[in-house]
Amino acid sequence: MLLGLTALIHMIDTLSYSVRLGGIRTRQLALALSLFNSIALISRTANMLQAPLVGRLVGANLSPERHAALAGSMRMVIASATAGTLLGIILIPTFLSLFIKAIKALARRGSIPAFLFECMAPAKLKSVPGSIRLPDRRILSRLKPEAIPIQLILLNVIITAIYTTGVLSAAYAAAIVPPSKSIAASLSSGLVNGIATVLFTILVDPKSAVITDQAMRGEIDISVADTLVAYLIGSKLAGTLLAQLIFIPATWVIAYFV
């Protein structure tokens, strides 16, 4: 269950990068963000369920001879984050196709309950298979990498790595430090993820928003926004892989400071 929840969280996080493209294409960015916030409730619920499951995993492997097995289990959780990100990448074309239709439906209905009622109509459900899209490699030829700051992409890799391993490194640290420090180590996950969130909010999100607004106003080509999304998604995938490398070092850092 823990692996599935982690994959779900990262799949939805990956899909969130394409929300801005839906807003640009429909010229209704605020409505797109509002609609996705409703969808993201699934991810937030999964996040709340994840912490107790991680705690239970640690509790079952507190003895020193079980630490290696615990570390292996934690790495499996990180691997599920990578799998969820890959699944999100595959689903983005289909999600974007459905999401654009959903934005238009929400604009007509004006409320989430009425929108959900329309979406559950048999005719609407039958049309879903027609919206299935597979990733198209031809999009790579339309990307404009020179328009995206490399520092932005590298920052997203690092922030994603910290976010991916933060809770897990803190939980593992709680297992290996003396019992008197275990609670402090466990609670440090909030601080670690808080730092990652602040860095993303200050350094990555504003630049992404500027490019999105410029594309929606027609000041830059929409292919620049496509490039931004493609690079952010790629850097998120790279970040989950980097999390495997920093998992143990991050654990040592947390253990040292608590």
BATOR-725561 format. One line per field, with one value per residue (C-alpha): residue number from 1; residue in three letters; x negated, y, z negated. Coordinates in Angstrom, 3 decimals, decimal comma. Example, Ala and Ser with C-alpha at 12.3 -4.5 7.8 and 13.67 -1.06 7.14 Angstrom:
2
n: c(1; 2);
res: c(ALA; SER);
xx: c(-12,300; -13,670);
yy: c(-4,500; -1,060);
zz: c(-7,800; -7,140);
***
This chain:
258
n: c(1; 2; 3; 4; 5; 6; 7; 8; 9; 10; 11; 12; 13; 14; 15; 16; 17; 18; 19; 20; 21; 22; 23; 24; 25; 26; 27; 28; 29; 30; 31; 32; 33; 34; 35; 36; 37; 38; 39; 40; 41; 42; 43; 44; 45; 46; 47; 48; 49; 50; 51; 52; 53; 54; 55; 56; 57; 58; 59; 60; 61; 62; 63; 64; 65; 66; 67; 68; 69; 70; 71; 72; 73; 74; 75; 76; 77; 78; 79; 80; 81; 82; 83; 84; 85; 86; 87; 88; 89; 90; 91; 92; 93; 94; 95; 96; 97; 98; 99; 100; 101; 102; 103; 104; 105; 106; 107; 108; 109; 110; 111; 112; 113; 114; 115; 116; 117; 118; 119; 120; 121; 122; 123; 124; 125; 126; 127; 128; 129; 130; 131; 132; 133; 134; 135; 136; 137; 138; 139; 140; 141; 142; 143; 144; 145; 146; 147; 148; 149; 150; 151; 152; 153; 154; 155; 156; 157; 158; 159; 160; 161; 162; 163; 164; 165; 166; 167; 168; 169; 170; 171; 172; 173; 174; 175; 176; 177; 178; 179; 180; 181; 182; 183; 184; 185; 186; 187; 188; 189; 190; 191; 192; 193; 194; 195; 196; 197; 198; 199; 200; 201; 202; 203; 204; 205; 206; 207; 208; 209; 210; 211; 212; 213; 214; 215; 216; 217; 218; 219; 220; 221; 222; 223; 224; 225; 226; 227; 228; 229; 230; 231; 232; 233; 234; 235; 236; 237; 238; 239; 240; 241; 242; 243; 244; 245; 246; 247; 248; 249; 250; 251; 252; 253; 254; 255; 256; 257; 258);
res: c(MET; LEU; LEU; GLY; LEU; THR; ALA; LEU; ILE; HIS; MET; ILE; ASP; THR; LEU; SER; TYR; SER; VAL; ARG; LEU; GLY; GLY; ILE; ARG; THR; ARG; GLN; LEU; ALA; LEU; ALA; LEU; SER; LEU; PHE; ASN; SER; ILE; ALA; LEU; ILE; SER; ARG; THR; ALA; ASN; MET; LEU; GLN; ALA; PRO; LEU; VAL; GLY; ARG; LEU; VAL; GLY; ALA; ASN; LEU; SER; PRO; GLU; ARG; HIS; ALA; ALA; LEU; ALA; GLY; SER; MET; ARG; MET; VAL; ILE; ALA; SER; ALA; THR; ALA; GLY; THR; LEU; LEU; GLY; ILE; ILE; LEU; ILE; PRO; THR; PHE; LEU; SER; LEU; PHE; ILE; LYS; ALA; ILE; LYS; ALA; LEU; ALA; ARG; ARG; GLY; SER; ILE; PRO; ALA; PHE; LEU; PHE; GLU; CYS; MET; ALA; PRO; ALA; LYS; LEU; LYS; SER; VAL; PRO; GLY; SER; ILE; ARG; LEU; PRO; ASP; ARG; ARG; ILE; LEU; SER; ARG; LEU; LYS; PRO; GLU; ALA; ILE; PRO; ILE; GLN; LEU; ILE; LEU; LEU; ASN; VAL; ILE; ILE; THR; ALA; ILE; TYR; THR; THR; GLY; VAL; LEU; SER; ALA; ALA; TYR; ALA; ALA; ALA; ILE; VAL; PRO; PRO; SER; LYS; SER; ILE; ALA; ALA; SER; LEU; SER; SER; GLY; LEU; VAL; ASN; GLY; ILE; ALA; THR; VAL; LEU; PHE; THR; ILE; LEU; VAL; ASP; PRO; LYS; SER; ALA; VAL; ILE; THR; ASP; GLN; ALA; MET; ARG; GLY; GLU; ILE; ASP; ILE; SER; VAL; ALA; ASP; THR; LEU; VAL; ALA; TYR; LEU; ILE; GLY; SER; LYS; LEU; ALA; GLY; THR; LEU; LEU; ALA; GLN; LEU; ILE; PHE; ILE; PRO; ALA; THR; TRP; VAL; ILE; ALA; TYR; PHE; VAL);
xx: c(0,000; -2,842; -4,412; -1,095; -0,391; -3,870; -3,497; -0,080; -1,451; -4,277; -2,052; 0,319; -2,634; -3,929; -0,538; -0,398; -3,169; -0,830; 1,947; 0,459; 0,538; 4,256; 4,739; 2,772; 4,672; 8,074; 7,069; 8,507; 5,479; 7,208; 9,997; 7,424; 5,561; 8,824; 9,918; 6,576; 6,632; 9,785; 8,067; 4,991; 7,112; 6,434; 2,689; 3,052; 5,138; 2,510; -0,170; 1,699; 1,948; -1,700; -3,260; -1,613; -2,580; -6,213; -6,069; -4,711; -7,492; -10,120; -8,472; -8,710; -12,453; -13,903; -16,396; -19,955; -19,941; -16,872; -18,357; -19,697; -16,272; -14,670; -17,037; -16,157; -12,449; -12,985; -14,777; -11,807; -9,574; -11,865; -11,757; -7,951; -8,249; -10,243; -7,655; -4,832; -6,666; -7,165; -3,484; -2,575; -4,781; -3,035; 0,403; -0,214; 1,100; 4,303; 4,637; 4,182; 6,801; 9,336; 8,306; 8,973; 12,459; 12,984; 11,989; 14,574; 17,220; 16,466; 16,691; 20,166; 21,408; 19,788; 19,488; 17,651; 20,796; 22,581; 19,381; 19,018; 22,657; 22,026; 18,835; 20,657; 23,227; 23,022; 22,390; 19,401; 17,954; 18,250; 16,229; 13,243; 11,510; 11,504; 9,324; 6,541; 3,255; -0,214; -3,389; -4,593; -8,357; -7,842; -7,244; -10,988; -11,683; -9,495; -11,261; -13,367; -15,898; -17,758; -14,704; -14,796; -17,444; -19,522; -19,713; -15,930; -16,083; -18,995; -17,193; -14,107; -16,243; -17,700; -14,378; -12,626; -15,386; -15,056; -11,265; -11,358; -13,738; -12,937; -10,365; -12,180; -15,614; -14,111; -12,293; -15,445; -17,428; -14,831; -15,574; -19,363; -19,828; -19,543; -15,935; -16,269; -16,738; -14,352; -11,331; -13,395; -14,741; -11,268; -9,788; -12,631; -10,908; -8,588; -11,583; -13,306; -10,203; -9,460; -12,859; -12,185; -8,770; -10,197; -12,955; -10,428; -8,071; -10,815; -13,141; -11,252; -7,554; -7,804; -9,956; -7,595; -4,640; -6,330; -6,902; -3,314; -1,833; -4,004; -2,886; 0,787; 0,500; -1,222; -4,478; -6,427; -5,689; -3,678; -6,496; -8,525; -5,855; -5,878; -9,656; -9,364; -6,902; -8,989; -12,156; -10,446; -9,001; -12,383; -14,075; -11,464; -12,264; -15,989; -15,289; -13,661; -16,751; -19,061; -17,049; -18,433; -21,957; -21,324; -19,057; -21,837; -23,854; -20,648; -20,025; -23,515; -22,977; -19,668; -21,147; -24,088; -21,987; -19,393);
yy: c(0,000; 2,386; 1,854; 2,466; 5,656; 7,022; 6,264; 7,980; 11,097; 11,465; 10,661; 13,498; 15,821; 15,046; 15,687; 19,038; 20,369; 20,120; 22,125; 25,394; 24,106; 23,433; 26,967; 28,451; 26,481; 27,411; 30,945; 30,125; 29,636; 30,522; 28,038; 25,375; 25,835; 25,780; 22,548; 20,876; 21,856; 19,759; 16,827; 17,284; 16,490; 12,846; 13,442; 15,333; 12,542; 10,015; 12,174; 12,020; 8,233; 7,823; 9,030; 6,420; 3,674; 4,820; 4,907; 1,374; 0,210; 1,758; 0,335; -3,179; -2,805; -1,004; -3,694; -3,132; -6,411; -5,155; -1,809; -3,104; -4,517; -1,203; 0,717; -1,632; -1,053; 2,715; 2,481; 0,564; 3,453; 5,886; 3,586; 3,738; 7,538; 7,136; 4,674; 7,085; 9,900; 7,729; 6,786; 10,463; 11,268; 8,565; 9,822; 13,529; 13,621; 11,811; 13,886; 17,130; 16,114; 15,318; 18,282; 20,801; 19,345; 19,479; 23,167; 23,989; 21,944; 23,682; 27,064; 26,126; 24,715; 27,205; 24,846; 21,635; 19,624; 20,489; 19,774; 16,353; 15,548; 16,312; 14,230; 11,186; 11,212; 7,953; 9,827; 11,620; 8,421; 6,686; 9,503; 9,021; 6,312; 8,743; 11,116; 8,587; 9,884; 8,382; 10,451; 11,685; 11,829; 14,490; 17,036; 16,884; 18,592; 21,547; 22,187; 25,313; 24,472; 27,764; 29,599; 27,802; 28,711; 25,633; 26,813; 26,444; 22,818; 21,931; 23,516; 21,427; 18,269; 19,079; 20,170; 17,032; 14,852; 16,522; 16,238; 12,589; 11,399; 13,856; 11,797; 8,529; 9,747; 11,223; 7,964; 5,914; 8,278; 7,732; 4,004; 4,254; 7,021; 6,402; 6,184; 9,572; 11,216; 9,147; 11,447; 14,513; 12,688; 11,608; 15,092; 16,640; 15,419; 18,421; 20,762; 19,029; 19,065; 22,605; 23,731; 22,004; 23,684; 27,123; 26,698; 25,643; 28,506; 31,144; 29,926; 27,685; 28,516; 32,302; 31,843; 29,132; 31,462; 34,278; 32,011; 30,728; 34,242; 35,382; 32,397; 33,009; 36,688; 35,731; 37,496; 34,267; 31,171; 28,460; 26,038; 27,762; 26,790; 23,252; 23,197; 24,419; 21,662; 18,990; 20,071; 20,325; 16,846; 15,473; 17,158; 15,703; 12,221; 12,922; 14,192; 10,919; 9,075; 11,479; 10,750; 7,201; 8,630; 11,113; 8,881; 7,629; 10,909; 12,772; 10,249; 10,887; 14,653; 14,374; 11,931; 14,284; 17,394; 15,793);
zz: c(0,000; -0,841; 2,582; 4,319; 2,359; 3,064; 6,780; 6,785; 5,077; 7,583; 10,555; 9,617; 8,923; 12,422; 14,016; 12,219; 14,466; 17,479; 15,798; 17,012; 20,598; 20,219; 18,928; 21,835; 24,475; 23,045; 21,976; 18,551; 16,337; 13,056; 13,774; 14,703; 11,421; 9,440; 11,110; 10,522; 6,852; 6,568; 8,266; 6,041; 2,973; 3,870; 3,589; 0,317; -1,160; -0,068; -1,728; -5,032; -4,794; -3,808; -7,077; -9,354; -6,905; -6,935; -10,746; -10,854; -8,535; -10,821; -13,926; -12,506; -11,799; -14,819; -15,826; -14,480; -12,556; -10,632; -9,610; -6,278; -5,423; -6,411; -4,151; -1,295; -1,913; -1,917; 1,414; 2,796; 1,747; 3,574; 6,605; 6,487; 6,656; 9,873; 11,200; 10,383; 12,158; 15,255; 15,232; 14,973; 17,980; 20,027; 18,966; 19,577; 23,200; 22,160; 18,991; 20,923; 23,490; 20,756; 18,621; 21,399; 21,868; 18,109; 17,964; 20,634; 18,815; 15,509; 17,239; 18,486; 15,197; 12,836; 9,855; 9,000; 8,020; 11,296; 13,207; 11,558; 12,333; 16,011; 16,055; 14,668; 17,476; 19,510; 22,758; 21,214; 19,784; 23,172; 24,777; 22,448; 24,568; 27,494; 25,460; 24,886; 26,281; 26,287; 25,850; 29,240; 29,790; 32,452; 29,707; 28,967; 32,287; 31,250; 27,956; 27,452; 24,736; 25,194; 23,787; 20,421; 17,787; 16,950; 13,327; 13,067; 14,179; 11,882; 8,941; 9,670; 9,722; 6,289; 4,782; 6,052; 4,599; 1,194; 1,273; 2,358; -0,335; -3,143; -5,043; -4,356; -5,461; -8,628; -9,367; -8,775; -10,985; -13,721; -13,530; -13,797; -16,380; -20,143; -21,392; -23,099; -19,686; -17,594; -17,992; -17,036; -13,981; -12,897; -13,277; -11,257; -8,077; -8,281; -8,354; -5,424; -3,223; -4,353; -3,064; 0,271; 0,512; -0,257; 2,331; 4,984; 4,119; 4,194; 6,939; 9,381; 9,353; 10,003; 13,132; 14,367; 13,788; 15,747; 18,766; 18,536; 18,451; 21,347; 23,436; 22,592; 23,586; 26,842; 25,951; 26,498; 28,549; 26,807; 27,645; 24,905; 22,369; 23,797; 23,358; 19,775; 18,890; 20,642; 18,817; 15,429; 15,871; 16,932; 13,984; 11,613; 12,901; 12,477; 8,956; 7,901; 9,185; 7,329; 4,174; 4,248; 4,051; 1,255; -0,854; -3,161; -3,270; -4,152; -6,919; -8,334; -8,256; -10,104; -12,630; -13,238; -13,886; -16,150);
***
